[in-house]
């Protein structure tokens, strides 16, 4: 039924629905993560480092692809050009530096102890 309806929607309506879907997906993920944090579950992060100077000199390429709309997924490109998808709680790309990681971890883990603290 949904596929049938998508055929007849204009490009603007489709883009609007896609935008709303991505917003709802992000909100659902945020709420889910909050529930998981309150339960004390283990979180798994991935950090992909940038190529170093030796790798750049040798003409190496990245074997990891990132989708900018998904901050928790990455794809590994195998030697036979096939792609394998992996999901994490958060993926840090090669452009993220150590400060970005520390800020994210401090935000995730330090906000709950002080979240309900009231100062007079």
DRENDO-1510 file (C-alpha; in Angstrom, 1 decimal, always signed):
<recs>
REC; n; res; u; v; w
REC; 1; UNK; +0.0; +0.0; +0.0 .
REC; 2; UNK; +2.8; +2.4; +0.9 .
REC; 3; UNK; +4.7; +1.7; -2.2 .
REC; 4; UNK; +1.6; +2.3; -4.2 .
REC; 5; UNK; +1.1; +5.7; -2.6 .
REC; 6; UNK; +4.7; +6.7; -3.1 .
REC; 7; UNK; +4.4; +6.3; -6.8 .
REC; 8; UNK; +1.7; +9.1; -6.9 .
REC; 9; UNK; +3.3; +11.6; -4.6 .
REC; 10; UNK; +5.1; +14.5; -6.1 .
REC; 11; UNK; +8.9; +15.0; -5.4 .
REC; 12; UNK; +8.2; +17.7; -2.8 .
REC; 13; UNK; +5.8; +15.5; -0.8 .
REC; 14; UNK; +8.2; +12.6; -1.0 .
REC; 15; UNK; +11.1; +14.8; +0.3 .
REC; 16; UNK; +9.0; +16.2; +3.1 .
REC; 17; UNK; +8.0; +12.7; +4.2 .
REC; 18; UNK; +11.6; +11.5; +4.0 .
REC; 19; UNK; +12.7; +14.5; +6.1 .
REC; 20; UNK; +10.0; +13.8; +8.7 .
REC; 21; UNK; +10.9; +10.2; +8.8 .
REC; 22; UNK; +14.5; +10.9; +9.4 .
REC; 23; UNK; +13.6; +13.4; +12.2 .
REC; 24; UNK; +11.3; +10.8; +13.9 .
REC; 25; UNK; +14.0; +8.2; +13.5 .
REC; 26; UNK; +16.5; +10.5; +15.2 .
REC; 27; UNK; +14.1; +11.3; +18.0 .
REC; 28; UNK; +13.3; +7.6; +18.5 .
REC; 29; UNK; +17.0; +6.8; +18.7 .
REC; 30; UNK; +17.5; +9.6; +21.2 .
REC; 31; UNK; +14.7; +8.3; +23.5 .
REC; 32; UNK; +15.9; +4.7; +23.1 .
REC; 33; UNK; +19.4; +5.7; +24.1 .
REC; 34; UNK; +18.1; +7.6; +27.1 .
REC; 35; UNK; +16.2; +4.5; +28.3 .
REC; 36; UNK; +19.3; +2.3; +27.7 .
REC; 37; UNK; +21.5; +4.8; +29.6 .
REC; 38; UNK; +19.1; +4.8; +32.6 .
REC; 39; UNK; +19.2; +1.0; +32.6 .
REC; 40; UNK; +23.0; +1.1; +32.6 .
REC; 41; UNK; +23.6; -0.9; +29.4 .
REC; 42; UNK; +27.0; -1.2; +27.7 .
REC; 43; UNK; +27.5; +1.1; +24.8 .
REC; 44; UNK; +29.8; +0.4; +21.9 .
REC; 45; UNK; +31.6; +3.2; +20.0 .
REC; 46; UNK; +33.8; +3.1; +16.9 .
REC; 47; UNK; +36.5; +5.5; +15.9 .
REC; 48; UNK; +38.0; +5.4; +12.4 .
REC; 49; UNK; +41.3; +7.1; +12.3 .
REC; 50; UNK; +42.5; +9.2; +9.3 .
REC; 51; UNK; +45.2; +7.9; +7.0 .
REC; 52; UNK; +48.7; +8.6; +8.3 .
REC; 53; UNK; +51.4; +10.1; +6.1 .
REC; 54; UNK; +52.9; +6.7; +5.2 .
REC; 55; UNK; +49.6; +5.4; +4.0 .
REC; 56; UNK; +48.9; +8.6; +2.0 .
REC; 57; UNK; +52.4; +8.4; +0.4 .
REC; 58; UNK; +51.8; +4.7; -0.5 .
REC; 59; UNK; +48.5; +5.7; -2.2 .
REC; 60; UNK; +46.2; +3.8; +0.2 .
REC; 61; UNK; +42.5; +4.4; +0.2 .
REC; 62; UNK; +39.9; +4.3; +3.0 .
REC; 63; UNK; +38.2; +0.9; +3.4 .
REC; 64; UNK; +35.4; +2.5; +5.5 .
REC; 65; UNK; +32.4; +4.4; +4.1 .
REC; 66; UNK; +30.2; +6.7; +6.2 .
REC; 67; UNK; +26.6; +7.8; +5.5 .
REC; 68; UNK; +26.3; +11.4; +6.7 .
REC; 69; UNK; +22.6; +10.8; +7.6 .
REC; 70; UNK; +23.4; +7.9; +9.9 .
REC; 71; UNK; +25.8; +8.6; +12.8 .
REC; 72; UNK; +25.8; +5.0; +14.0 .
REC; 73; UNK; +26.5; +3.0; +10.9 .
REC; 74; UNK; +29.5; +2.4; +8.7 .
REC; 75; UNK; +30.4; +0.1; +5.8 .
REC; 76; UNK; +33.6; -1.8; +5.4 .
REC; 77; UNK; +34.7; -2.4; +1.8 .
REC; 78; UNK; +36.3; -5.9; +1.4 .
REC; 79; UNK; +39.0; -6.8; -1.0 .
REC; 80; UNK; +36.4; -8.2; -3.4 .
REC; 81; UNK; +34.6; -4.7; -3.3 .
REC; 82; UNK; +31.7; -6.1; -1.4 .
REC; 83; UNK; +30.4; -4.0; +1.5 .
REC; 84; UNK; +29.6; -5.1; +5.0 .
REC; 85; UNK; +27.5; -2.9; +7.3 .
REC; 86; UNK; +28.1; -2.5; +11.0 .
REC; 87; UNK; +26.0; -0.6; +13.6 .
REC; 88; UNK; +27.4; +1.0; +16.8 .
REC; 89; UNK; +26.0; +3.4; +19.4 .
REC; 90; UNK; +28.0; +6.1; +17.7 .
REC; 91; UNK; +30.7; +6.2; +14.9 .
REC; 92; UNK; +33.4; +8.8; +14.9 .
REC; 93; UNK; +34.9; +9.4; +11.5 .
REC; 94; UNK; +38.4; +10.3; +10.4 .
REC; 95; UNK; +37.5; +14.1; +10.6 .
REC; 96; UNK; +36.7; +13.8; +14.4 .
REC; 97; UNK; +39.6; +14.7; +16.7 .
REC; 98; UNK; +40.3; +13.6; +20.2 .
REC; 99; UNK; +38.5; +16.7; +21.6 .
REC; 100; UNK; +35.3; +15.7; +19.8 .
REC; 101; UNK; +35.5; +12.2; +21.4 .
REC; 102; UNK; +36.1; +13.5; +24.9 .
REC; 103; UNK; +33.3; +16.1; +24.6 .
REC; 104; UNK; +30.9; +13.4; +23.4 .
REC; 105; UNK; +31.9; +11.0; +26.3 .
REC; 106; UNK; +31.7; +13.8; +28.9 .
REC; 107; UNK; +28.3; +14.8; +27.6 .
REC; 108; UNK; +27.0; +11.2; +27.6 .
REC; 109; UNK; +28.4; +10.1; +31.0 .
REC; 110; UNK; +28.5; +13.2; +33.1 .
REC; 111; UNK; +25.1; +14.7; +32.4 .
REC; 112; UNK; +23.2; +12.1; +34.4 .
REC; 113; UNK; +24.9; +12.6; +37.8 .
REC; 114; UNK; +24.4; +16.4; +37.6 .
REC; 115; UNK; +21.1; +16.4; +35.6 .
REC; 116; UNK; +18.8; +16.6; +38.7 .
REC; 117; UNK; +21.2; +18.6; +40.9 .
REC; 118; UNK; +19.6; +21.8; +42.2 .
REC; 119; UNK; +21.7; +24.7; +43.4 .
REC; 120; UNK; +20.5; +27.3; +45.8 .
</recs>
